[in-house]
Amino acid sequence: MNVGSLPGYYYDVEKKKYFKIQPDAAVPPNARYSKSNVKHEQDAVKKRKLHHQFREKQAAQTIQRSRILSDATYGGLLSRETGTAPGPGLCQASVDRIQVSHLTRQDVEVRIPSLFAIHPTFNGAYAALGFGANVALYGSPWNISGRLDHFWLQPRISPEPRDTDSWSFLRAQRIVSTSVWPAKDPEMLVLLTDHSRDNVYVEATQFHTAARISTINRDGDPLWQCVINPLNPVSMAIAATQGVTNLPCMEHDQGESLSGLAETRSVDWLDASTIAAGTGKTVLLWDTRNSDNKRDRFNHGAQITALQTVPRSGSTQLLVASNRRLSLYDTRFRPNKSGNALLSFSLLHETTTLTMSVSSRGLVAAATKIGADNKVQLFSLRAGRELTALDLPGRRAAHVTQLAWREDDVGAEYLQACVGNKLVKWGWEDPAEEVEGADEYITEMMRHGGR
């Protein structure tokens, strides 16, 4: 397009002649010499000139990147000295991704129909097992917190029902949730079952007897989760479909309940006296010192399927999940609008609850299920990125009933999952053991002449 220099005239490049600029009503539609079209083209020319001037000014003020920064050896050192190294989030993501890439998986098949949860002790474990129409708590000698090696557990494990001192049979068909205190070498264990009346079992592990049996939610609404107060283990929080209950662990008291809430599937303790519950699409905070002191704090924007307090956050951060999003919220900030969290991760899940666990290092493990596709996804809260997805045993893996970060007998973290009748463990092998085994193998090969 070329606007003619004659005032009041338009120069047509194709026809190479001038046309008088006329009102829109006096010329055919879409005529180039109409008043509105000429103004539009003049504005476009002006906009392109301004954009070109801006680019020229920006280029004059921009320092070109040195070629040495692209060098693999010298570039990293120079960028660190000049302060142009990648941000901490990118570096942390790389560190976390490298670490989780070295996770080694071990599977142990248990000769029972189903394995719901396992909680390690100092010299064994407590296992919640299923036997068709019955469930039981089994105190086993399995050292599941030992270091990864070839003798971690026997290839197959068959509990012996004849050893009655190691069993506690429950009047239920399915275990809904378990909670222990403390997490390592527990002294107290709580189980929620699907029984219509006796649906809460509290057991003191040192006596191996059911210390208390209670009935919660007599109306028959399903129970979803129980969590013992980790800072003051005299009470537990229970999530029911239409309410939240603060129940004493050992005293024969029905506790206090908040009823008439939206569908509640997950609870956790924010601090020693505050319960956080996912009620419908919002996070409810309840100060148990006063039954009336409750408030909707965060709006997640979708039905909450899981909720957990982030370890080492000073009781200020909550990780909230739905079937499409995993979000981190901080109670020190003002209530957010829907979806406005500190950070969020995308995920896809189709069941009513999500099984997840947060480690002390900020690694999040979430067991997702879409159709026959079951996997464990790992995220990093410190880097704000998804790291990888861990495969489960079998082509069609069973539903994950427990997923938890644990510490082994030397304090190193590992990830534990119960999948069907298998116990799955992801951990880091001891490099010293790997080197020692390799030396022995080389020595043996040399002794036999390399054969």
Sequence and secondary structure as in RCSB ss.txt:
>XXXX:A:sequence
MNVGSLPGYYYDVEKKKYFKIQPDAAVPPNARYSKSNVKHEQDAVKKRKLHHQFREKQAAQTIQRSRILSDATYG
GLLSRETGTAPGPGLCQASVDRIQVSHLTRQDVEVRIPSLFAIHPTFNGAYAALGFGANVALYGSPWNISGRLDH
FWLQPRISPEPRDTDSWSFLRAQRIVSTSVWPAKDPEMLVLLTDHSRDNVYVEATQFHTAARISTINRDGDPLWQ
CVINPLNPVSMAIAATQGVTNLPCMEHDQGESLSGLAETRSVDWLDASTIAAGTGKTVLLWDTRNSDNKRDRFNH
GAQITALQTVPRSGSTQLLVASNRRLSLYDTRFRPNKSGNALLSFSLLHETTTLTMSVSSRGLVAAATKIGADNK
VQLFSLRAGRELTALDLPGRRAAHVTQLAWREDDVGAEYLQACVGNKLVKWGWEDPAEEVEGADEYITEMMRHGG
R
>XXXX:A:secstr
    SSTTEEEETTTTEEEE B GGGS TT TTBHHHHHHHHHHHHHHHHHHHHHHHHHHT     GGGGSTTHH
HHHHHHHT S  HHHHHHHHHHHHHHT EEEEEEESSSEEEEEEE SSSEEEEEEETTEEEEEEE   TTS SST
TSS SEE   TT GGGEEEES S EEEEEEESSSS SEEEEEE  SS  EEEEETTTTEEEEEE   TT   EEE
EEE SSSTTEEEEEETTEEEEEESSSS   EEEES S EEEEEESSSSEEEEEETTEEEEEETTSTT EEEEEE 
SS   EEEE TTS S EEEEE SSEEEEEETTS    TT  SEEEE    SSS EEEE TTSEEEEEEEETTEEE
EEEEETTTTEEEEEEE SSSS   EEEEEEEE TTS EEEEEEETTEEEEEE   HHHHHHHHHHHHHHHHHTTT
 
